[in-house]
Amino acid sequence: MFLTITTTGTPERPATDLGHLLHKHPDNAGTFSTSYGTAHVFYPEAEDRRCTAALLLEVDAVALVRRGKGKGRGGAPDAALAQYVNDRPYAASSLLAVALSSVFSSAIKGTCRARPELPAQPRPLRIEVPALPARGGPELVRRLFEPLGWSAAVEPVALDSEFPEWGESRYVRLVLESRALTLAEALRHLYVLLPVLDDAKHYWVAPDEVDKLLRAGAGWLPAHPEQKLITSRYLSRRWSLTRQARERLELVRLAETDDSEVEELDNAVGAETEDEEKPPPLAVLRREAIIESLHASGAARVLDLGCGQGQLVQALLKDPRFTEIVGVDVSVRALAIASRRLKLDRMGERQASRVRLFQGSLAYTDKRLKGYDAAVLSEVIEHLDLPRLPALEYAVFGAARPRTVLVTTPNVEYNVRWESLPAGHTRHGDHRFEWTREEFRAWAEAVAERHGYGVEFVPVGPDDPEVGPPTQMAVFRMATETTGKAETTGKTEKTEKAETTGKTGKTGKTEKTEKEAKAA
């Protein structure tokens, strides 16, 4: 990964002043460690008339994989083989932007102790980037750089020079020239726009990235015609961060227009309102929905199948209506954590008699699971491979047969609302699948029909009109609960009719006997 910065000068203002600005002496070649490799700074030419500083970044591919976000949650694009085959060592990206800010930190801040007057002086600058990913093509490169005072020469790179009919790749060779910018301004432009053009970052985009963007974008980003695109791409399309950044940029623009300070404009709301109550987490909403459904079913003896670390068991124990609670999980470690969470070793005898934890696999029938009022499978089925679902189905619905079964699972349609979740990825690394509402409904209705249950569906969490709720819950109730009374009533009516007929028959025989006796 390579970048050069060239300037020209005169005997009065020599080009070698570039060394003072960069805090790197032209006679020395420097080596600097970064999080993902080694940066080298050297000067291919250093004369009064012309001086060029070069930054060469050698990326450590192993460090990139080990310290990256992992499992497709960012890093290089094209996720399937990205950690093995990618362009990160060769094409300018957020890796190079981070190296710029690290190696030339004083230059980006616009400070120079030896020559304090230099940073504020505009100078002729030529910046060359031999390989730059440009998602949007040469036209987007010009739209980003030219409003900032750059003359941009953008040369598309062919996919293969021997096969021109294949067309152009997404890479360009970029040459930027300006005579009106300071070196600090130039470096800040590069720091922001290199990852914007690549449209990917090699690290997790946290809320502090908003502050970084505003610092680097000071003086030019608020009025940039492509501000929306720059902000969105720089923050990896995290809509809440993008919105926050744009609101702050608008305040900066208004303050500059009004010749006032940002704090003077942003004073309408007191500091006490900043600590507004946040909506409850989805896990809490899920437990509340489960407990509400258990109350409606009248269940007192409850199985938590796949209880994990015991959060639901803990919530059920707080409700005296549940007289027996059993947590089952295949993981011994999870059960140990659940035991510590519940403080079983210090629990009173009466309370301890209400709860049990034991190891078991839901892929096998288990006689210990029989005879309970209700069973809960909360965020469990998606952790099983699809071919193993029939075994779980039979173990729960066919063998254990609780009167009520509650099943919750993620609604994959809602994933587009998770700002931090890349498209095509599940919410958890161990999820084998995530179903749409239609897929979950089809599975649940088929299970209910096979095993004699009725089923209804309950949304958990905010029910988005377009994509539905984040969690979907199926409530299975054993069909005999609703048909048993009718069957009993039918048998009673039949029996009553038979008994009535029998009595009538006996009466008839008696009447006939009396007539025969009189005739005689």
Steps between C-alpha positions, in 0.01 A plus 500: 500500500669817379450878504725791411484869591695739279554874531709755313682805632745779451831587667305732732234237578674167430295191426690315775285687751278196446732316739426754776126473441500119505750485789704256293851592389562453125838338565353221710273209416263431789316184596189507718287221644125517454222274622491308173851522359805717449513849349810632325563870431775604259580775250563392137608860432581788730627824343415866538305496174312174553447266792301175518409303813378144459295287739519124444276283715574128525190328633534199728227271362499281811456800731221626278307174546572464873427859593221563251136493590466137392217295351423755233408783739701752302858482383556448134200481269400184312477302822515134393877481449592850613731398781702282263486673162457878495645828378587639844880489460491681165211745469456818705239454771425579863826318581695768316286777653580374851870479410488863378349618827750299702823575312416862412295589810666839556463592134127418505455717810685781327780538755873551445714595798814569299325727247161607646423721200513218243174307566278798415671564164328361188746331269502313167407140568484192284371178654511170315321179597581222250215268604182634653171307529226732375150363555319748281763536231714791383203737503449454874871561562473835325179589686674442830833674438435782255269705729792510746730680259672201343561433136437125474644281225328163528616211284289181517693176531398224259402162637762344276711697254519194273121478481371857461154369413461400867469868583620703796555389857381694802853635549644828376835675494454839661708815464391805700649847450437826681676829566253641754499244780717448804656161564277448807187559292623257234571225753161544667329468160682173439432369850125530447458435129724194450271271707195676355602405147584146610164488681638264765692518826730244653387575855177527694330837460423620851330825608837674541535485120257793484749715692784387272297592193411844633861573597636397162210665316528834679492788257394303192249220570198711617477674161607208279233417236551126564484534878221242535685234303831571673345479845306183428792311347755618755277373781436168320136591442413482869192716475494622862863614482442653158201692629696621803790615282277684255315677780830619645627604158184703445559678830854580389371639170237713673754626751738603222215676318396682817860570604438340839609199701334161467430493876298821470265338248477159665367618835125454461494174697638472851758246594254321728304369199801315362443213741163404359386147568608258230259239362535159669731251326344241273602220740290662775201544266532135400494377861201721577308363200581142602387551861180670384418203275577255781260690727230484232547123471466449877827305511658435840767240411728633225794365298760743364654293221836638396511718811852627433627716786166497683360848436146372438516253789601790726204708380256210550623440855393853594138410419332280765247374246767271358536220753757290314760626253744272321790630291652264243808562287757289320786726617647417841673838505172684436333307782786588736457869417123467549557340840724790606249753365218340701723457809375144541760423766364781722132473412248427774352151519150608397622696200749229401219244488345697211796484262718231340774515238617198306692417187315362201489508123181603324590270211402196713185399687533537876247358745597772750324756277156337520208627703562877494245771435718701262834496321694801370744490208630856504753577224590131474390352168722728289808350671421156356584379153181468298528118464489472883177694541273192452675331792438803725143515376429141599684527834289800605166468321489124449655361819495764777165648386453796736160666471660828384820556302648845435759538221680828427746557216647801315305650211762529224294763319564740789879469461504794258409720799814401692740776401810308610411174321639464146262372235488122469630431851315340790465667839723245673796306371348169615166544323458229239205680341259786555147482365263747344154529655355287222762225547451491877122492462518211252727297732289568810170417331640173365630403846165584659311290246730199539477490879150618582564859606347831405734793442485878501769757431601791722738786402775583751653847494404792274280370218633674190227542238740397222721228649313390811637459855863416588388177673213273401330270751276199437265392780403131466207367703404135510187453292331277760478801726235645270344181359504287813190661648306459177601136484397446859170675446434289191563178687274615781218580259543164330500321831194692615317407180595138539390503862172670404443247224569221743248633749242548228555145381447362847180706537371370166553140603315563825200658320481204256508249784217681681280496181563130449408431858167685469414317176558169669 
